Amino acid sequence: MIRSELIQKIADENPHLYQRDVERIVNTIFDEVTSAMSRGDRVELRGFGAFSVKQRDARVGRNPRTGETVSVNEKHVPFFKTGKLLRDRLNGNA
């Protein structure tokens, strides 16, 4: 599902809301999650999961095409851990 499909689904299920308002709500939620993660904060949505940022240390990598070694800088990567409710639903336990 992409963002526009999510907006359309929420708008269809809530006919009392204008689509532009649903779009603003969805964009605000995504912007807040992104802002929190860029500050290094953890975002937890109970039953769904938790978004966090992990730091990957600098390392020496290898170019697979040429085989030469290259240095890879340290970087921060997003990480998602599923919540128990979501994990159970995916495995057919709920």
C-alpha positions in Angstrom: 0.0 0.0 0.0 1.3 3.4 -0.9 0.5 6.7 0.8 -2.2 7.7 -1.7 -4.0 4.4 -1.2 -3.9 4.8 2.5 -5.4 8.3 2.3 -8.1 7.0 -0.1 -8.9 4.0 2.2 -9.2 6.2 5.3 -11.3 8.8 3.4 -13.6 6.0 2.1 -14.1 4.6 5.6 -14.8 8.0 7.1 -17.2 9.8 4.8 -17.7 12.7 7.3 -14.0 13.8 6.7 -12.8 15.6 3.6 -10.1 13.9 1.6 -7.8 17.0 1.9 -8.2 16.8 5.7 -7.3 13.0 5.7 -4.3 13.8 3.5 -3.2 16.5 5.9 -3.6 14.1 8.9 -1.6 11.3 7.2 1.2 13.7 6.1 1.4 15.2 9.6 1.8 11.7 11.2 4.5 10.7 8.8 6.3 14.1 9.2 6.2 13.7 13.0 7.6 10.2 12.9 10.3 11.3 10.5 11.2 14.3 12.7 11.4 12.2 15.8 13.6 9.7 14.2 15.9 12.4 12.8 16.4 13.6 16.4 17.3 10.1 17.4 14.0 9.4 19.3 12.2 6.1 19.2 8.6 6.1 18.0 6.3 3.4 19.4 2.8 2.6 18.1 1.4 0.1 20.6 0.3 -3.2 18.9 1.9 -2.2 15.6 5.6 -1.7 16.3 8.5 0.6 17.1 10.6 2.7 14.8 14.1 3.6 15.9 17.5 4.6 14.5 20.6 2.3 14.7 24.1 3.4 14.1 26.3 1.4 11.8 30.0 1.9 12.5 32.5 2.7 9.8 34.1 -0.4 8.2 36.1 -1.6 5.3 34.0 -3.0 2.5 34.8 -4.6 -0.8 33.7 -3.6 -4.2 32.0 -6.8 -5.6 32.8 -5.9 -9.2 36.5 -5.0 -8.9 37.4 -6.7 -5.6 39.2 -3.6 -4.3 38.6 -2.5 -0.7 36.7 0.7 0.0 36.1 2.5 3.3 32.4 2.8 4.2 31.6 5.7 6.5 29.5 5.4 9.7 25.8 5.9 9.1 22.4 5.9 10.8 19.8 3.6 9.4 16.0 3.2 10.3 15.0 0.1 12.1 11.5 -1.3 12.7 10.6 -3.9 15.2 7.0 -5.4 15.0 4.7 -5.3 18.0 3.3 -8.5 19.4 -0.2 -7.9 18.1 1.0 -7.3 14.5 3.3 -10.3 14.7 0.5 -12.5 15.9 -1.9 -11.3 13.2 0.7 -12.0 10.5 1.2 -15.6 11.8 -2.6 -16.2 12.1 -2.7 -16.3 15.9 -5.2 -13.4 16.4 
